[in-house]
Each structure stands twice: as C-alpha cells, then as structure tokens.
Amino acid sequence: MLPRALVSWSTGKDSAWALHEARCAVEVVGLLTVVTPEGQVSMHGIRHSLLDRQVAELGLPCIRVPLPWPCPNDLYEAEMRGRLLQARAQGVTHLVFGDIWLRDVRDYRERQLAALGMQGVFPLWQRDTAALARQMIAAGLEAVISCVDPRRLPPTLAGRRLDAALLAELPPEVDPCGERGEFHTFVTAGPMFRRPIPVRVGPTLHRDGFVWADLALAQDPPEPGGVDPAAGSRYI
C-alpha cells in the first residue's frame, strides 16, 4: 500500500503538477490550502468559488486553514500543526509540495514535518524549470497568470494564459515557473482534473506593489467593483 498524503495546494501549476506526479509514490487523499478569513487563496488572490471548482474537479477533500494578515509565524505554525496532527491521526504520513529550487523553504518544511512524525514529498525538486514548464503545457495543463510582480514582469501579463508564446516572452532573468515569485497561476485544466474549468478574466487590480487578474468562473455574473484579492492575502 502507498503511504497516504495531502498536497499543499496553492491553486497553481506547480502544486497541480506535483499532485499529478506524486500519485505514483503516494496515495493522495486530500488538499491543504491556506486561505484568508474571507476564503480567498493566499498570494494567488483566488476566489473561494474557483477553489471550490478545482476541488470538485480533483475529486479530493480540501482542508482550508484560515489565517489573517499580518500573521505571526507562531500562529501560522500552530494552525498548520493542528491540521496536520488531525490528518496524522487519520493515517496521513506525507505532505506533497511543488517546490523546485528554494532550499531554505524545503528545509523549513522538512523540519516542521519531522517534528510531527511526517515526511515531505517534492516531485519537482531541482528540475530544469524551462523544460518543466514545457512538459506541463505539452501534457495538457492549462493555467492563467493570476498575479504578477511588476518589478520583474510587465503588468499586462496578468490574466494571460500560460503557453509557449508566453514562455517565449519572459525575460531571461525570469524563472519560467516563477519560482522566485515573479508570477503565480491558477490552473484551469490538466491530467489531474476531471473536466476543464471555464474562467473569465476581469480587470487587473493593483495593490501593495502587485498586480492581480480578477478571475471568476465563466458562468458567474460580474461582481460590481471586482474582488480585492490582496486584502489580507499576502501570507504564503
């Protein structure tokens, strides 16, 4: 029997692809997602309705951890520890992450998990990010740029589809997977989903030095004034 695992879920391409690849090594039994008190997904600024749809198309339960901003590190660790201990009591022994290059982040995750008697799984670790991005796209993964750091990328890329044309436009100093926080994505289709998720791209929103695309389910009516994904949602 494969060990039981949760996936650290950001709604973006790296966590989605990590889930896809980890299934040969672990039994994925659910997702673990940090949300704002309003239900939006962390730095990605994703509405709860979009997360709900991803959860439905994955066919997996989702543990949502609401955290305020600013959030002291001890509160973050306490809340995550509580959720993981509950999962551990139900036989979950592993947590899957989409990290690729950030050694300090991996070391931190592994220390926290080891204290709980759990292990991290890093299917994408130290992969060539240009090749990895092309592999995702070739395999049918579709994603929209949900957040851009305008200090590193043109704000007009917010709301663009992640495809070969966009990869070709990225400046050479920008990681093709946005591993250093240059951009974040929302996955709308791929081999991990039952069906594609139709998404409508609304206006771009600017706050606290970042640019978000106002994403919504295609069938949802537009919301007056859009959504403010940045309010309280900067904790990753």
C-alpha positions as CSV (number, residue, x, y, z in Angstrom):
1,M,0.0,0.0,0.0
2,L,1.2,3.5,-0.8
3,P,1.6,6.0,2.1
4,R,-1.3,8.4,2.5
5,A,-0.6,12.1,1.6
6,L,-2.0,15.5,1.4
7,V,-1.0,18.1,-1.2
8,S,0.0,21.6,-0.2
9,W,-2.4,23.3,-2.7
10,S,-2.0,26.8,-4.0
11,T,-4.4,26.5,-7.0
12,G,-1.3,27.0,-9.3
13,K,0.6,24.9,-11.8
14,D,3.4,23.7,-9.5
15,S,1.2,22.2,-6.9
16,A,-1.1,20.7,-9.6
17,W,1.8,19.1,-11.4
18,A,3.3,17.9,-8.1
19,L,0.0,16.2,-7.3
20,H,0.0,14.6,-10.7
21,E,3.5,13.2,-10.4
22,A,3.3,12.2,-6.8
23,R,0.5,9.8,-7.4
24,C,3.0,7.1,-8.4
25,A,4.6,7.3,-5.0
26,V,1.8,8.2,-2.5
27,E,-2.0,7.9,-2.2
28,V,-3.2,11.5,-2.4
29,V,-6.2,11.7,-0.1
30,G,-6.7,15.5,0.1
31,L,-5.5,19.0,-0.2
32,L,-4.2,21.5,2.4
33,T,-4.8,25.2,1.5
34,V,-4.1,28.4,3.3
35,V,-6.9,31.0,2.8
36,T,-7.8,34.4,4.1
37,P,-10.6,34.8,6.6
38,E,-12.8,35.8,3.6
39,G,-11.9,32.4,1.9
40,Q,-9.6,33.6,-0.8
41,V,-6.4,31.7,-1.6
42,S,-3.3,33.4,-0.2
43,M,-0.9,35.2,-2.6
44,H,-2.7,33.9,-5.7
45,G,-5.8,36.0,-4.8
46,I,-8.2,33.3,-5.9
47,R,-11.9,33.5,-5.1
48,H,-13.3,30.7,-3.0
49,S,-15.7,29.7,-5.8
50,L,-12.7,29.0,-8.1
51,L,-11.0,26.9,-5.4
52,D,-14.3,25.0,-4.8
53,R,-14.4,24.2,-8.5
54,Q,-10.9,22.9,-8.5
55,V,-11.6,20.7,-5.5
56,A,-14.7,19.3,-7.3
57,E,-12.8,18.5,-10.5
58,L,-10.0,16.9,-8.5
59,G,-12.5,14.8,-6.5
60,L,-10.5,15.4,-3.3
61,P,-11.4,16.9,0.1
62,C,-9.7,20.2,1.0
63,I,-8.6,21.3,4.4
64,R,-8.7,25.1,4.5
65,V,-6.6,26.9,7.0
66,P,-7.8,30.5,7.5
67,L,-5.0,32.9,8.5
68,P,-5.1,36.7,8.9
69,W,-2.7,39.2,7.6
70,P,-0.4,40.1,9.2
71,C,0.1,36.6,10.6
72,P,2.8,36.0,13.2
73,N,4.9,32.9,12.4
74,D,4.0,31.2,15.7
75,L,0.3,31.5,14.8
76,Y,0.9,30.1,11.3
77,E,2.9,27.1,12.7
78,A,0.3,26.4,15.4
79,E,-2.6,26.4,12.9
80,M,-0.7,24.2,10.5
81,R,0.4,21.9,13.2
82,G,-3.1,21.4,14.4
83,R,-4.4,20.5,11.0
84,L,-1.5,18.1,10.3
85,L,-1.9,16.4,13.6
86,Q,-5.5,15.8,12.8
87,A,-4.5,14.3,9.4
88,R,-1.8,12.2,11.1
89,A,-4.4,10.7,13.4
90,Q,-6.3,9.6,10.2
91,G,-3.2,7.9,8.8
92,V,-1.7,10.7,6.7
93,T,2.1,10.5,6.8
94,H,3.3,12.6,3.9
95,L,2.7,16.2,2.5
96,V,3.4,16.9,-1.1
97,F,4.9,20.2,-2.2
98,G,5.5,21.9,-5.6
99,D,8.8,23.5,-4.5
100,I,11.6,23.4,-7.1
101,W,14.7,25.3,-6.1
102,L,14.2,27.1,-2.8
103,R,16.4,25.1,-0.4
104,D,15.6,27.2,2.7
105,V,11.9,26.7,2.1
106,R,12.3,22.9,1.7
107,D,14.5,22.7,4.9
108,Y,11.9,24.6,6.9
109,R,9.1,22.4,5.7
110,E,11.0,19.2,6.5
111,R,11.9,20.4,10.0
112,Q,8.2,21.2,10.7
113,L,7.0,17.8,9.4
114,A,9.7,15.8,11.1
115,A,8.5,17.2,14.5
116,L,5.1,15.7,13.7
117,G,6.5,12.3,12.5
118,M,5.6,13.2,8.9
119,Q,7.6,13.5,5.7
120,G,7.7,15.9,2.7
121,V,7.4,14.8,-0.9
122,F,9.0,17.1,-3.5
123,P,8.3,15.6,-7.0
124,L,9.6,18.7,-8.9
125,W,12.8,19.2,-6.9
126,Q,15.7,20.6,-8.8
127,R,14.1,20.1,-12.2
128,D,15.0,22.4,-15.1
129,T,12.2,24.9,-14.9
130,A,12.2,25.7,-18.6
131,A,11.8,22.1,-19.5
132,L,9.3,21.5,-16.7
133,A,7.1,24.4,-17.9
134,R,7.1,23.0,-21.5
135,Q,6.3,19.5,-20.2
136,M,3.3,20.7,-18.3
137,I,1.9,22.6,-21.3
138,A,2.6,19.6,-23.6
139,A,0.7,17.3,-21.2
140,G,-2.4,19.5,-21.4
141,L,-2.0,21.6,-18.3
142,E,-3.7,25.0,-18.8
143,A,-3.3,27.9,-16.5
144,V,-3.9,31.7,-16.2
145,I,-1.5,34.1,-14.7
146,S,-3.3,35.3,-11.6
147,C,-0.6,37.5,-10.0
148,V,2.4,39.4,-11.3
149,D,5.2,41.2,-9.6
150,P,5.5,44.3,-11.8
151,R,9.1,44.9,-10.6
152,R,10.0,41.7,-12.6
153,L,7.4,41.4,-15.3
154,P,5.1,43.7,-17.3
155,P,1.7,44.1,-15.5
156,T,0.0,43.2,-18.9
157,L,0.9,39.6,-18.3
158,A,-1.7,39.3,-15.5
159,G,-4.6,37.3,-17.0
160,R,-2.6,35.8,-19.8
161,R,-2.7,32.1,-20.5
162,L,0.5,30.1,-19.7
163,D,1.5,28.8,-23.1
164,A,4.5,28.5,-25.3
165,A,4.1,32.1,-26.6
166,L,4.1,33.5,-23.1
167,L,7.2,31.5,-22.1
168,A,9.0,32.9,-25.1
169,E,8.2,36.5,-24.0
170,L,9.6,36.1,-20.5
171,P,12.8,38.0,-19.9
172,P,15.9,35.7,-19.5
173,E,16.2,36.7,-15.8
174,V,12.7,35.5,-15.0
175,D,12.2,31.8,-14.0
176,P,9.9,30.0,-16.4
177,C,8.0,28.6,-13.5
178,G,8.0,31.8,-11.5
179,E,10.0,30.0,-8.7
180,R,11.2,33.3,-7.3
181,G,7.7,34.8,-7.0
182,E,7.8,36.6,-10.4
183,F,4.2,35.3,-11.1
184,H,1.5,33.0,-9.8
185,T,-1.0,31.0,-11.7
186,F,-4.5,29.4,-11.5
187,V,-4.8,26.0,-13.2
188,T,-8.0,25.5,-15.3
189,A,-7.3,22.1,-16.9
190,G,-4.9,19.2,-16.9
191,P,-4.5,15.5,-16.4
192,M,-5.2,15.9,-12.7
193,F,-8.7,17.3,-13.4
194,R,-11.9,15.5,-14.4
195,R,-13.0,18.4,-16.6
196,P,-11.7,21.9,-17.6
197,I,-12.7,24.9,-15.6
198,P,-14.0,27.8,-17.7
199,V,-12.7,31.0,-16.4
200,R,-13.5,34.7,-17.1
201,V,-10.7,37.2,-16.8
202,G,-11.8,40.6,-15.5
203,P,-10.0,43.8,-14.8
204,T,-6.5,43.9,-13.4
205,L,-6.2,45.1,-9.8
206,H,-3.2,46.9,-8.2
207,R,-2.3,46.8,-4.5
208,D,0.7,46.7,-2.3
209,G,3.1,46.6,-5.3
210,F,1.5,43.6,-7.0
211,V,-0.9,43.2,-9.9
212,W,-3.8,40.6,-9.9
213,A,-6.1,39.4,-12.6
214,D,-9.6,39.4,-11.4
215,L,-10.5,35.8,-12.2
216,A,-14.0,34.2,-11.9
217,L,-15.9,31.2,-13.1
218,A,-17.2,31.9,-16.6
219,Q,-20.8,31.4,-15.7
220,D,-20.7,33.7,-12.6
221,P,-22.2,37.2,-13.1
222,P,-19.6,40.0,-12.9
223,E,-19.3,41.5,-9.4
224,P,-19.5,45.3,-9.2
225,G,-16.1,46.7,-8.5
226,G,-14.5,43.3,-8.8
227,V,-12.8,41.4,-6.0
228,D,-10.0,42.6,-3.8
229,P,-7.7,39.6,-3.6
230,A,-4.9,41.5,-1.9
231,A,-6.7,42.4,1.2
232,G,-5.3,40.2,3.9
233,S,-4.0,37.6,1.4
234,R,-0.2,38.2,1.2
235,Y,0.8,35.4,3.6
236,I,2.1,32.4,1.6
